[in-house]
Structures are given as structure tokens and as C-alpha cells.
Amino acid sequence: MIKKSMFILIFVLLSFQSYAQDIVDVKEIKLDYYANNRDSLLQYAENKQMIPAFEKPTLIALSHYPELKGVKIIFVRKSLKMTAKSLPKWTALFQSRKNRVYKIYINNNPEKLKGALLEDVPFDAQIGLIGHELGHIADYSRKGVFGLIAMGFQYCFVSGRSKIEKRVDKITIAHHLGWQLYNFDDFVFNRSKVSKSYKEYKSKVYYKPQELLLLIGKK
């Protein structure tokens, strides 16, 4: 029995080590990465309803979150003021963590949008934005019902929102998508047509591009 337990432990450790070696920080993930790894990426489609236009960056981002492999996530187009947002489905308040359903909303209304439309963002930066939203879901999945309620209350205030978003930025970096997140922010601040007021808001709530670079360097 002890030998069997030791064998299982060694197998788990070797599997984790293999994953750590396979998933590394890459400054830019190009479109051909999907074509070259399509078969292995499709395993992350389990329990996911994806938006066809963003299936490729979504699967690549999901591959960096193996802990979300069996989690039910629905991607939805919706009119928003931001590029995207993530929330647990309201039924999460009455369900166990393993049965929760999460939704990631992607903006489809350029007139209402204050940020950048995801389809206008470079491929690598799309992965970064989706990776950030998956970071929210990873964060939600660690919390019980009262933790979710407390987070919802905290998000109503700019200071609380900033703590949550910066924590999720760090989660994204820890999942080896720091460069993709940086490339998204760099695009928004330096190459997009978003308003000055939105850039000021983003600077208050999220890490600035240069701050992300420092966090990536410390990782």
C-alpha cells in the first residue's frame, strides 16, 4: 500500500514538473502556434462554449490554466463599456464550487465601448486579455459563497476594484501569460484609439505597462 502511494506521488510530481517545463513565458505567441498545436489544445475545449471568432486565442489561453480544464465556462458577446468582463453565473450562490458556471462577456458594441474591441487587438494581445479574464475565474473558483459576495461588494469601489484587478494581473503573470497581458496593455495605451479618460481610468485600476514589465522580470 505504501509503495503504491509513493508511486502515485512520484507520478504526480513528475507530471507537474513536465507541465512546468512545457509552459513557459513567451514574448509573442503567433497564430501558427495554434496550427502546430491544435490537437493538444482541443482538450481544453471541454465544458467550454467559445465564440468562434476567438476560439484560437481562447484555447491557447485556456491551455495556461489546466486547473480550469473541467470548469464550465460560457463565452458571450454582449454590449459593454469595457473590452470584456467575467462573472460567475448567479446560480453559483446556491451551488458547490465544482458545479459552478462562469461567463466571460466580450464586447460587441463599439458605440458603447470605452476600451478596445477585441477583434481590433493583435492576436497575441487577445490571448493576454482572455488570459486575464480566465484569471478572474481562477480567482472566483477559490472562493466560497461569502467570498464571492464580499468580492462583489469590494468591486463597487475603485480602490477595491484595483486590488482585485491587480491580483488577477498577478495570477495571469503566474500562469505564464505576462507578456501577452503586457502586449494587450501596450496596445491599449500606445496603439489604440481609446480615449484619454479611459487610459486614466485603466491606470488607476490596473497595473501600467511598465509595472507589468517589472512584475514579469521578478517572476
Sine and cosine of phi, psi and omega as CSV:
sin_phi,cos_phi,sin_psi,cos_psi,sin_omega,cos_omega
0.00,0.00,-0.67,0.74,0.00,-1.00
-0.91,0.41,-0.67,0.74,0.02,-1.00
-0.88,0.48,-0.65,0.76,0.01,-1.00
-0.90,0.44,-0.67,0.74,0.01,-1.00
-0.90,0.43,-0.65,0.76,0.02,-1.00
-0.90,0.43,-0.63,0.78,0.01,-1.00
-0.89,0.46,-0.69,0.72,0.00,-1.00
-0.89,0.45,-0.69,0.73,0.00,-1.00
-0.88,0.48,-0.71,0.70,-0.01,-1.00
-0.89,0.45,-0.65,0.76,0.01,-1.00
-0.88,0.47,-0.69,0.73,0.00,-1.00
-0.90,0.44,-0.69,0.72,-0.01,-1.00
-0.90,0.43,-0.66,0.75,0.02,-1.00
-0.92,0.39,-0.60,0.80,0.02,-1.00
-0.91,0.41,-0.68,0.74,0.01,-1.00
-0.90,0.43,-0.66,0.75,0.01,-1.00
-0.89,0.46,-0.65,0.76,0.02,-1.00
-0.89,0.46,-0.68,0.74,0.03,-1.00
-0.89,0.45,-0.68,0.73,-0.03,-1.00
-0.88,0.47,-0.54,0.84,0.01,-1.00
-0.97,0.24,-0.57,0.82,-0.05,-1.00
-0.96,0.27,-0.62,0.78,-0.05,-1.00
-0.99,-0.10,0.93,-0.38,-0.03,-1.00
-0.74,-0.67,0.23,-0.97,0.06,-1.00
-0.95,0.31,0.76,-0.65,0.04,-1.00
-0.79,-0.61,0.76,-0.65,-0.08,-1.00
-0.91,0.41,-0.54,0.84,0.05,-1.00
-0.51,-0.86,0.82,-0.57,0.08,-1.00
-0.99,-0.14,0.88,-0.47,-0.07,-1.00
-1.00,-0.06,0.26,-0.97,-0.08,-1.00
-0.85,0.52,-0.57,0.82,-0.04,-1.00
-0.93,0.36,-0.23,0.97,0.08,-1.00
-0.87,0.50,-0.64,0.77,0.01,-1.00
-0.90,0.43,-0.73,0.68,-0.02,-1.00
-0.87,0.49,-0.62,0.79,-0.04,-1.00
-0.98,0.20,-0.30,0.95,-0.08,-1.00
-0.80,-0.60,0.31,0.95,-0.13,-0.99
-0.81,0.58,-0.74,0.68,-0.07,-1.00
-0.87,0.49,-0.67,0.74,-0.01,-1.00
-0.96,0.27,-0.49,0.87,-0.01,-1.00
-0.96,0.29,-0.49,0.87,-0.07,-1.00
-0.89,0.45,-0.38,0.93,0.03,-1.00
-0.89,0.45,-0.40,0.92,-0.03,-1.00
-1.00,0.09,0.04,1.00,0.06,-1.00
-0.99,0.14,-0.11,0.99,-0.02,-1.00
-0.86,0.51,0.78,-0.62,0.02,-1.00
0.88,0.48,0.43,0.90,0.01,-1.00
-0.87,-0.50,0.71,-0.70,0.16,-0.99
-0.95,-0.32,0.96,-0.27,-0.12,-0.99
-0.98,-0.21,0.36,-0.93,0.10,-0.99
-1.00,0.09,0.87,-0.49,-0.09,-1.00
-0.75,0.66,-0.65,0.76,-0.04,-1.00
-0.90,0.44,-0.40,0.91,-0.05,-1.00
-0.87,-0.49,0.36,0.93,-0.05,-1.00
-0.89,0.46,-0.65,0.76,-0.07,-1.00
-0.91,0.41,-0.81,0.59,0.04,-1.00
-0.90,0.43,-0.49,0.87,0.01,-1.00
-0.91,0.41,-0.73,0.68,-0.01,-1.00
-0.90,0.43,-0.61,0.79,0.03,-1.00
-0.90,0.43,-0.70,0.72,0.03,-1.00
-0.89,0.45,-0.67,0.74,0.01,-1.00
-0.88,0.48,-0.55,0.84,-0.01,-1.00
-0.90,0.43,-0.30,0.95,0.05,-1.00
-1.00,0.02,-0.06,1.00,0.02,-1.00
-0.82,-0.58,0.92,0.39,-0.03,-1.00
-0.86,0.50,-0.40,0.92,0.01,-1.00
-0.94,0.34,-0.24,0.97,0.02,-1.00
-0.99,-0.17,0.17,0.99,-0.13,-0.99
-0.83,0.55,-0.68,0.73,-0.03,-1.00
-0.99,-0.12,0.04,1.00,-0.07,-1.00
-0.98,0.20,0.68,-0.73,0.01,-1.00
-0.98,0.21,0.89,-0.45,0.02,-1.00
-0.76,-0.65,0.78,-0.63,0.00,-1.00
-0.91,-0.41,0.82,-0.57,0.06,-1.00
-0.99,-0.12,0.76,-0.64,-0.13,-0.99
-0.73,-0.69,0.68,-0.74,0.17,-0.99
-0.99,0.16,0.71,-0.70,-0.05,-1.00
-0.40,-0.92,0.47,-0.88,0.07,-1.00
-0.97,0.25,0.88,-0.47,-0.04,-1.00
-0.71,-0.70,0.22,-0.98,0.14,-0.99
-1.00,0.02,-0.29,0.96,-0.04,-1.00
-0.92,-0.40,0.07,-1.00,0.01,-1.00
-0.93,0.37,-0.69,0.73,-0.04,-1.00
-0.34,-0.94,0.30,-0.95,0.14,-0.99
-0.44,-0.90,0.39,-0.92,-0.04,-1.00
-0.80,-0.60,0.66,-0.75,0.00,-1.00
-0.54,-0.84,0.51,-0.86,0.19,-0.98
-0.96,0.30,0.56,-0.83,0.12,-0.99
-0.89,0.45,0.58,-0.82,-0.12,-0.99
-0.82,0.57,-0.43,0.90,0.00,-1.00
-0.92,0.39,-0.21,0.98,0.02,-1.00
-0.86,0.51,-0.42,0.91,0.00,-1.00
-0.93,0.36,-0.25,0.97,-0.05,-1.00
-0.85,-0.53,0.20,0.98,-0.06,-1.00
-0.83,-0.56,0.35,-0.94,0.12,-0.99
-0.95,0.30,0.30,-0.95,-0.04,-1.00
-0.85,0.53,-0.64,0.77,-0.08,-1.00
-0.94,0.35,-0.32,0.95,-0.02,-1.00
-0.98,-0.21,0.07,1.00,-0.03,-1.00
-0.93,0.37,0.46,-0.89,0.11,-0.99
-0.87,-0.50,0.71,-0.71,0.01,-1.00
-0.89,-0.46,0.48,-0.88,0.04,-1.00
-0.83,-0.56,0.69,-0.73,0.14,-0.99
-0.91,-0.41,0.89,-0.46,-0.04,-1.00
-0.99,-0.11,0.75,-0.66,0.04,-1.00
-0.91,-0.41,0.80,-0.60,-0.08,-1.00
-0.89,0.46,0.69,-0.73,0.10,-1.00
-0.78,-0.62,0.32,0.95,-0.03,-1.00
-0.83,-0.55,1.00,-0.07,-0.04,-1.00
-0.90,0.44,-0.40,0.92,-0.03,-1.00
-0.96,0.27,-0.56,0.83,0.00,-1.00
-1.00,0.06,-0.41,0.91,-0.12,-0.99
-0.91,0.42,0.70,-0.72,0.12,-0.99
-0.97,-0.23,-0.36,0.93,0.01,-1.00
-1.00,-0.07,-0.69,-0.73,-0.01,-1.00
-0.88,-0.48,0.65,-0.76,0.11,-0.99
-0.92,0.39,0.68,-0.73,-0.07,-1.00
-0.89,0.46,-0.56,0.83,0.01,-1.00
-0.93,0.36,-0.28,0.96,0.04,-1.00
-1.00,-0.01,-0.07,1.00,-0.08,-1.00
-1.00,-0.08,0.63,-0.78,0.05,-1.00
-0.84,0.55,0.44,-0.90,-0.10,-1.00
-0.80,0.60,-0.76,0.64,-0.02,-1.00
-0.87,0.49,-0.63,0.77,0.02,-1.00
-0.94,0.33,-0.51,0.86,0.11,-0.99
-0.87,0.50,-0.67,0.74,0.04,-1.00
-0.87,0.49,-0.66,0.75,0.01,-1.00
-0.89,0.45,-0.69,0.72,0.00,-1.00
-0.91,0.40,-0.71,0.70,0.02,-1.00
-0.91,0.42,-0.61,0.79,0.06,-1.00
-0.88,0.48,-0.62,0.79,0.06,-1.00
-0.90,0.44,-0.69,0.72,0.01,-1.00
-0.90,0.43,-0.60,0.80,0.09,-1.00
-0.92,0.40,-0.50,0.87,0.09,-1.00
-0.88,0.47,-0.61,0.80,0.09,-1.00
-0.87,0.49,-0.69,0.72,-0.03,-1.00
-0.92,0.40,-0.64,0.77,0.09,-1.00
-0.87,0.50,-0.62,0.79,0.03,-1.00
-0.93,0.38,-0.72,0.70,0.03,-1.00
-0.87,0.50,-0.65,0.76,-0.13,-0.99
-0.91,0.41,-0.30,0.95,0.01,-1.00
-1.00,0.06,-0.14,0.99,-0.14,-0.99
-0.95,-0.30,0.55,-0.84,0.12,-0.99
-0.99,0.15,-0.08,-1.00,-0.05,-1.00
-0.85,0.52,-0.74,0.67,-0.04,-1.00
-0.93,0.38,-0.51,0.86,0.07,-1.00
-0.92,0.40,-0.62,0.78,0.04,-1.00
-0.92,0.40,-0.67,0.74,0.01,-1.00
-0.89,0.45,-0.70,0.72,0.01,-1.00
-0.89,0.46,-0.62,0.79,0.02,-1.00
-0.92,0.40,-0.64,0.77,0.04,-1.00
-0.88,0.48,-0.65,0.76,0.04,-1.00
-0.92,0.39,-0.67,0.74,0.00,-1.00
-0.88,0.47,-0.58,0.81,-0.07,-1.00
-0.94,0.33,-0.23,0.97,0.01,-1.00
-0.95,0.30,-0.27,0.96,-0.04,-1.00
-0.91,-0.41,0.63,-0.78,-0.07,-1.00
-0.85,0.53,-0.67,0.75,-0.01,-1.00
-0.91,0.42,-0.67,0.74,0.03,-1.00
-0.93,0.37,-0.63,0.77,0.03,-1.00
-0.88,0.47,-0.65,0.76,0.00,-1.00
-0.89,0.45,-0.66,0.75,0.02,-1.00
-0.88,0.47,-0.67,0.74,0.00,-1.00
-0.92,0.40,-0.75,0.66,-0.07,-1.00
-0.91,0.42,-0.61,0.79,0.02,-1.00
-0.95,0.32,-0.56,0.83,0.09,-1.00
-0.89,0.45,-0.67,0.74,0.00,-1.00
-0.93,0.36,-0.58,0.82,0.11,-0.99
-0.84,0.54,-0.67,0.74,0.00,-1.00
-0.93,0.37,-0.59,0.81,0.07,-1.00
-0.89,0.46,-0.67,0.74,0.01,-1.00
-0.88,0.47,-0.69,0.72,0.03,-1.00
-0.90,0.44,-0.66,0.75,0.01,-1.00
-0.89,0.45,-0.42,0.91,0.03,-1.00
-1.00,-0.07,0.37,0.93,0.12,-0.99
0.90,0.43,0.54,0.84,0.09,-1.00
-0.86,-0.52,0.41,0.91,-0.03,-1.00
-0.89,0.46,-0.69,0.73,-0.01,-1.00
-0.92,0.40,-0.59,0.81,0.02,-1.00
-0.93,0.38,-0.63,0.78,0.07,-1.00
-0.91,0.42,-0.68,0.73,0.06,-1.00
-0.87,0.49,-0.68,0.73,-0.02,-1.00
-0.91,0.42,-0.54,0.84,0.09,-1.00
-0.92,0.39,-0.74,0.67,-0.01,-1.00
-0.90,0.43,-0.65,0.76,0.02,-1.00
-0.87,0.49,-0.64,0.77,0.04,-1.00
-0.90,0.43,-0.72,0.69,-0.04,-1.00
-0.88,0.47,-0.71,0.70,-0.08,-1.00
-0.98,0.21,-0.56,0.83,-0.19,-0.98
-0.89,-0.45,-0.26,0.97,-0.08,-1.00
-0.75,-0.66,-0.10,0.99,-0.02,-1.00
-1.00,-0.10,0.10,-1.00,0.02,-1.00
-0.97,-0.24,0.37,0.93,-0.02,-1.00
-0.92,0.39,0.41,-0.91,-0.09,-1.00
-0.94,0.33,0.36,-0.93,0.05,-1.00
-0.89,0.46,-0.61,0.80,-0.01,-1.00
-0.91,0.43,-0.61,0.80,0.02,-1.00
-0.93,0.37,-0.63,0.77,0.04,-1.00
-0.89,0.46,-0.62,0.79,0.04,-1.00
-0.91,0.41,-0.66,0.75,0.05,-1.00
-0.89,0.46,-0.71,0.70,-0.02,-1.00
-0.89,0.46,-0.57,0.82,0.03,-1.00
-0.92,0.40,-0.51,0.86,0.02,-1.00
-0.97,0.25,-0.59,0.81,-0.18,-0.98
-0.99,-0.12,-0.60,0.80,-0.08,-1.00
-0.93,-0.36,0.20,-0.98,0.15,-0.99
-0.93,0.36,0.63,-0.78,0.08,-1.00
-0.97,0.25,0.34,-0.94,-0.01,-1.00
-0.79,0.61,-0.69,0.73,-0.03,-1.00
-0.93,0.37,-0.51,0.86,0.06,-1.00
-0.94,0.33,-0.61,0.79,0.07,-1.00
-0.88,0.47,-0.64,0.77,0.03,-1.00
-0.86,0.50,-0.65,0.76,0.01,-1.00
-0.91,0.42,-0.66,0.75,0.01,-1.00
-0.92,0.40,-0.63,0.78,0.03,-1.00
-0.90,0.43,-0.64,0.76,0.01,-1.00
-0.91,0.41,-0.51,0.86,-0.01,-1.00
-0.99,0.14,-0.25,0.97,-0.10,-0.99
-0.92,0.40,0.00,0.00,0.00,0.00
